[in-house]
Amino acid sequence: MITANEYKARRRELMSMMAANSIAVITAAPEKIRSRDTHYPYKQATSFSYLCGFAEPESVLVLLPGREQGECLLFCREKDKLREIWDGYRSGPEAAVVDYLVDDAFPIGDIDEILPGVLEGRERVYYAIGKDPDFDRHLMSWINDIRDQKDRGSAPPGEFVDLDHLVNEMRLIKTAAELKLMRKAGEISARAHCRAMRISVPGIYEYQLQAEIEHEFMVSGASAPAYTSIVGGGKNGCVLHYIENRKRVNDGDLVLIDAGCEYNNYAADITRTFPVNGKFSAEQAAIYDIVLQAQSEAIAKIVPGAPYNVANDATVAVITQGLRDLGLLDGEVAELIETEAYREFYMHSSGHWLGMDVHDVGDYKIENQWRVYEPGMVVTVEPGIYISPDNTAVAEKWRGMAVRIEDDIAVTKTGHEDLTSGVPKTRGDIELLMAS
């Protein structure tokens, strides 16, 4: 768990980066209606959650560095016994002060009376404009009201600054507590993938494999899948974001599963590919081994001080060479890489940042230069080869085959740590697990 003291330290760090006489306003995610009087499961805005851990909607966090009366304010819903019977527990302002170590908390219904007063006289507002259009309008209305009173000595803020730029850089470097949660998410997700491999037999349906994986997530204490699980049998694996998951998986097919859980607000992201009958064919083995080699060489490149793109470059080199060796590409390897001929079979990059969001925040380049790996960063490594069933330029034995292998890699002081090593990925280990 992330403690209230760690959240407080995050807020202090953010305020240390803010200009003097400024204010930060961070809004909770709105609830979303699914149909009539039912809602989608609530998911708190990640930056809001990152700074205070408060999980309820209709909330606003305000930071006021240097304010003597209190630097951190929280607006939230009042206690309401009737609504709590229908919708669940509410902290209320009094408990929020104690549990979340904010300096003061107020009912959200009082925000129109209180927030304009703390905005007045502040020179700069840190805020994520455009993410919550309804609140954007409220905020601008308050500022315009202050501006209208300028002749009476009221001073409106004169500058808006994107809050996300500061928070995203903080979120990119994980603390020891965050890495512990991500390790746990990785362990649960790895067990789920192992479970899917063990129960796979020809004729099983994709949704049955999805059910097994997500069952393991929930019984292990995860809150939900971190994203919509991908279970693609046979040619469905060639659809990168395939989520229909309704087809039967036939004898001889590969199954590509991309699934990870969310544990205490932190995501895992694992992909494994395996034969539903438990035995790789010669063609499947040939493609699989190229992808596994690409991933292994990419992971080895992830060390502090290395530029971000070294992992992707490694996967491109190995995959291009492998496809050429199999006759799926023709020409000199260097030229095939330069012309990006490999993109017919490998059309995405090698990975992405991982954290509270599965495609997590943080710039990949700084001043148009690849940023370097630093301890505390977490990145996925997920090379793949996808051979379209409609690709008549290749022999029929290759068509409709898809392989992707993905793990979550944390950068350490001396190298890296694989957070998702609990699920096998060599062909021999996969076949052994499935035989058991």
Secondary structure in CASP SS format (residue, H / E / C, confidence):
PFRMAT SS
TARGET T0000
AUTHOR 0000-0000-0000
METHOD secondary structure of the structure
MODEL  1
M C 1.00
I C 1.00
T C 1.00
A H 1.00
N H 1.00
E H 1.00
Y H 1.00
K H 1.00
A H 1.00
R H 1.00
R H 1.00
R H 1.00
E H 1.00
L H 1.00
M H 1.00
S H 1.00
M H 1.00
M C 1.00
A C 1.00
A C 1.00
N C 1.00
S E 1.00
I E 1.00
A E 1.00
V E 1.00
I E 1.00
T E 1.00
A C 1.00
A C 1.00
P C 1.00
E C 1.00
K C 1.00
I E 1.00
R E 1.00
S E 1.00
R C 1.00
D C 1.00
T E 1.00
H E 1.00
Y C 1.00
P C 1.00
Y C 1.00
K C 1.00
Q C 1.00
A C 1.00
T H 1.00
S H 1.00
F H 1.00
S H 1.00
Y H 1.00
L H 1.00
C H 1.00
G C 1.00
F C 1.00
A C 1.00
E C 1.00
P C 1.00
E C 1.00
S C 1.00
V E 1.00
L E 1.00
V E 1.00
L E 1.00
L C 1.00
P C 1.00
G C 1.00
R C 1.00
E C 1.00
Q C 1.00
G C 1.00
E C 1.00
C E 1.00
L E 1.00
L E 1.00
F E 1.00
C E 1.00
R C 1.00
E C 1.00
K C 1.00
D C 1.00
K H 1.00
L H 1.00
R H 1.00
E H 1.00
I H 1.00
W H 1.00
D H 1.00
G C 1.00
Y C 1.00
R C 1.00
S C 1.00
G H 1.00
P H 1.00
E H 1.00
A H 1.00
A H 1.00
V H 1.00
V H 1.00
D H 1.00
Y H 1.00
L C 1.00
V C 1.00
D C 1.00
D E 1.00
A E 1.00
F E 1.00
P E 1.00
I H 1.00
G H 1.00
D H 1.00
I H 1.00
D H 1.00
E H 1.00
I H 1.00
L H 1.00
P H 1.00
G H 1.00
V H 1.00
L H 1.00
E C 1.00
G C 1.00
R C 1.00
E C 1.00
R E 1.00
V E 1.00
Y E 1.00
Y E 1.00
A C 1.00
I C 1.00
G C 1.00
K C 1.00
D C 1.00
P H 1.00
D H 1.00
F H 1.00
D H 1.00
R H 1.00
H H 1.00
L H 1.00
M H 1.00
S H 1.00
W H 1.00
I H 1.00
N H 1.00
D H 1.00
I H 1.00
R H 1.00
D H 1.00
Q C 1.00
K H 1.00
D H 1.00
R H 1.00
G C 1.00
S C 1.00
A C 1.00
P C 1.00
P C 1.00
G C 1.00
E E 1.00
F E 1.00
V E 1.00
D E 1.00
L H 1.00
D H 1.00
H H 1.00
L H 1.00
V H 1.00
N H 1.00
E H 1.00
M H 1.00
R H 1.00
L H 1.00
I C 1.00
K C 1.00
T C 1.00
A H 1.00
A H 1.00
E H 1.00
L H 1.00
K H 1.00
L H 1.00
M H 1.00
R H 1.00
K H 1.00
A H 1.00
G H 1.00
E H 1.00
I H 1.00
S H 1.00
A H 1.00
R H 1.00
A H 1.00
H H 1.00
C H 1.00
R H 1.00
A H 1.00
M H 1.00
R H 1.00
I H 1.00
S C 1.00
V C 1.00
P C 1.00
G C 1.00
I C 1.00
Y E 1.00
E H 1.00
Y H 1.00
Q H 1.00
L H 1.00
Q H 1.00
A H 1.00
E H 1.00
I H 1.00
E H 1.00
H H 1.00
E H 1.00
F H 1.00
M H 1.00
V H 1.00
S C 1.00
G C 1.00
A C 1.00
S C 1.00
A E 1.00
P E 1.00
A C 1.00
Y C 1.00
T C 1.00
S C 1.00
I E 1.00
V E 1.00
G E 1.00
G E 1.00
G H 1.00
K H 1.00
N H 1.00
G H 1.00
C H 1.00
V C 1.00
L C 1.00
H C 1.00
Y C 1.00
I C 1.00
E C 1.00
N C 1.00
R C 1.00
K C 1.00
R E 1.00
V C 1.00
N C 1.00
D C 1.00
G C 1.00
D C 1.00
L E 1.00
V E 1.00
L E 1.00
I E 1.00
D E 1.00
A E 1.00
G C 1.00
C E 1.00
E E 1.00
Y E 1.00
N C 1.00
N C 1.00
Y E 1.00
A E 1.00
A C 1.00
D C 1.00
I E 1.00
T E 1.00
R E 1.00
T E 1.00
F E 1.00
P E 1.00
V C 1.00
N C 1.00
G C 1.00
K C 1.00
F C 1.00
S C 1.00
A H 1.00
E H 1.00
Q H 1.00
A H 1.00
A H 1.00
I H 1.00
Y H 1.00
D H 1.00
I H 1.00
V H 1.00
L H 1.00
Q H 1.00
A H 1.00
Q H 1.00
S H 1.00
E H 1.00
A H 1.00
I H 1.00
A H 1.00
K C 1.00
I C 1.00
V C 1.00
P C 1.00
G C 1.00
A C 1.00
P E 1.00
Y C 1.00
N C 1.00
V H 1.00
A H 1.00
N H 1.00
D H 1.00
A H 1.00
T H 1.00
V H 1.00
A H 1.00
V H 1.00
I H 1.00
T H 1.00
Q H 1.00
G H 1.00
L H 1.00
R H 1.00
D H 1.00
L C 1.00
G C 1.00
L C 1.00
L C 1.00
D C 1.00
G C 1.00
E C 1.00
V H 1.00
A H 1.00
E H 1.00
L H 1.00
I H 1.00
E H 1.00
T C 1.00
E C 1.00
A H 1.00
Y H 1.00
R H 1.00
E H 1.00
F C 1.00
Y C 1.00
M C 1.00
H C 1.00
S C 1.00
S C 1.00
G C 1.00
H C 1.00
W E 1.00
L C 1.00
G C 1.00
M C 1.00
D C 1.00
V C 1.00
H C 1.00
D C 1.00
V C 1.00
G C 1.00
D C 1.00
Y C 1.00
K E 1.00
I E 1.00
E C 1.00
N C 1.00
Q E 1.00
W E 1.00
R C 1.00
V E 1.00
Y C 1.00
E C 1.00
P C 1.00
G C 1.00
M C 1.00
V E 1.00
V E 1.00
T E 1.00
V E 1.00
E C 1.00
P C 1.00
G E 1.00
I E 1.00
Y E 1.00
I E 1.00
S C 1.00
P C 1.00
D C 1.00
N C 1.00
T C 1.00
A C 1.00
V C 1.00
A C 1.00
E H 1.00
K H 1.00
W H 1.00
R C 1.00
G C 1.00
M E 1.00
A E 1.00
V E 1.00
R E 1.00
I C 1.00
E E 1.00
D E 1.00
D E 1.00
I E 1.00
A E 1.00
V E 1.00
T C 1.00
K C 1.00
T C 1.00
G C 1.00
H E 1.00
E E 1.00
D E 1.00
L C 1.00
T C 1.00
S C 1.00
G C 1.00
V C 1.00
P C 1.00
K C 1.00
T C 1.00
R H 1.00
G H 1.00
D H 1.00
I H 1.00
E H 1.00
L H 1.00
L H 1.00
M H 1.00
A H 1.00
S C 1.00
END
